[in-house]
């Protein structure tokens, strides 16, 4: 069984969030400098994860809360409306497949059962998968509230496989790689050029069931 992360592994995601953040910082320029706004938004986002989970909707609510906090609740309704429009535009972004995705999925689909294992808002992730046109490659789609050891073990039970029968491919060392290695699975890291600060880890991974590839196409030589 080979599981793929979705955002920034199959298609572009973080780049759109960064562009939306930049527009938000510009909107809030009268209140705080960009660096301070970035720190405040990240703090509020992380604090809200247990309530809202991951995805655009939680991001929009965190932007609104950040705007209210830094403005001492003096932010105008016009600005709130603009933040909501930024969120709606983010939900409507096109799906841009990353280089080599269909080539890799085509090469693997007849040899392995393929799975999407991603986290985020259910409706948003289902929408992106539908717009991507990739759904027919996958045996199962798993949209997780969090990507931790417990969630991956739940996935293994659902798929009726053992940990060493799972290979996870993804761009986040924190969410896609470490939890899978910790439960006894295999993992290949394919980095994206932008990583959300909350997904960054501060140590190097050395593990006999871990590999790293610069491009998604390179995983074929590691697997086939």
N, C-alpha and C positions, 0 to 999 in steps of 0.2 A: 504494500500500500504506500503510495506516495502522496503526501499532502502538500499543497501549495498555499502560502499566504496569498492574499489578494492585493491589497493596497500597496503599491510601490514594489510589488513582486510580479504581478500580472499586468497591472496598469498604473498610470501616474495618479498620485493622490496628494502627497505632501506638498508638491509644488503649488497646487491650487490653494491649499490652506495658507501657505506662506504669502501668496499674492493677496488673499483676503485679509490676512493679518496686516500687511503693509497698508492696505486701504483703511483699515480700522485705526492704525496708528496715526495716519494722516488726518482722519476725522477727529481724533482726540488730541491733536497737536497743541491745542491751547491749554491743556491740563498737565501733561507730563511729557518729557522727552521720550523718544522711541525706546531707548534702552530700559528706562524705568517702567514704561508701559508694558514692554515685553515681559519683564520680570513679574509684574503684577498680574498680567493675564495668565501666565504659566502657573503661578501660585493658585489662582482661583480655579483654573481648569483642573489641576491635580486634586484640589480639595473637593471638587464637584464630581469626580469620577464615580465615587460610591453611589451618588444620587442619580446621575444622568448617564453614566457609562461613557462610551466613546462614540464619536461621530459628529456630524454637522450640527444636529439639534442641540446637543450639549455644548458644543463650541459656541453657538450663537447665544445661548443663555449665559455662558461664561463671559462673552464679550459685553453683553448688556449689564451684567453684574459688575464687571470691571469698570465700565463707563460710569455707573452709578457710584461706585466706590471712590474713584479718583476725582469725580466732580462734586463729591459730597452731596449727591442726589440732586444736583442742579442741572443735570444733563437734559436737554430739550427733547420733547416728543419727536421733533423732526430728526434729531440725531438717532434716537431709538429706532425710528422708522428706517433710517438709512442702514443701520446695523442689521435689521431684519431683511432688508433687500440684499445686503451682502451675503447673508445666509442662504436666501433663496437662489441667488446667482450661483453660489457654491454647489447647491444641490443639482443645479441644471448644467454643470460643466460636462463637456463631452468625455467619453471614455477613450483614452489614448493608450492602446496596448503598448507594452514595452517591447523592445527589439528581441526577436527570437521566440516570443511566447508561443505562437501557434506552431512553429516548427518543433519546439520541444514537446508540446502536448501531443502533437500528431505522432511523433516518434515513440512516445511512451504509452499511449492509450491502449494499444493492443497487447502490451506486455505486462502492464500493471493496472491495478485499480487506482484511479486518481480521485483525489478529494480536495475540496477547498476548505481550509481551516482559517477563518478570519474572525476578527472582532469588530464591533461597531454596532450602529443602529440597524435593526433588522430590515426595515423598509428601504433604507438607503443602500445597504449592501445587496439586497435582492435586486434593486433597481440597477445598480452598477453591473451586476452579473448579467442581467437580462440585456442591457445595452451593449455589453461587451461581445455578445454572440458566442461566448465560450462554454456555455452551460452544457452542451452536448458531450464535452470531453470528460465530464466528471460523474463518478459513481455516487457521490454524496457531497452535500454542501453543509458545512457546520459553521454557524455564526455564533460566536462565543461572547459572553458578557466580559470575560477576562481570559487571557491566555496564560494560564498558570498550570502547575502540575496536575491539580485536581481536574481542570477542564480537559486536559489532554487524556487523562486516565478515563474520564467519562466518554470521550470520543472513542478510545480503544475498546471500551466495553460495548459501545453501540456498533462498532465495526466488527466485533468479535475477533480481535487479533491481539497478539502479545506486543509489548513495547518494542522488541527487537525486530518486529515485522513492519515498523513504521519508519519512513524517511520523511522528514519535514524540510521543505525548501522555503526560505523567506529572507527578508531584508533586515529584520530586527533581531539582534542578538538577544535582547532582553525577553522578547515575546515569542519568537519563532524558534530559537535555538536552545537557550539554556533550559527551559522547562522540559523540552523533549529529551535532551541529554540526561537530565536529572532523573527521568523515569525509565531510562534504559533504551531510548530510541536513537535513531541516526538523524543527523541534520547537516544541511548544506546552507551556508550563508552566501547570499548574493546581494551585496550592498547596493542601496540606492544612493544617489549623490546628495540627498538631503535626508536628515534624520530628525524627527521631533525630539526635543531635549529630554522629554520624559522617557524615551526609549533608549537613551544612551547609557552604556555601562562603562565603567572606568577600569576594566581589567581585561587582559588577553585570555582567550580560551585555548586551552590545550586539552584535547580529548581524542581518544582513538576512534571514536564514532562521529567525529566532526571534520568537515572539510569546508573550504571557502573557494568561491569562484568569482571572478571579476565580472563575468557576463553569464546570463542564464543559459545560453547555448553550451557553455562549458560543462554544465552538469551532465550532458549526454555522455561525454567521455568518462565521467566518473561512475555512471550507472550502467550503461549498456556494455 
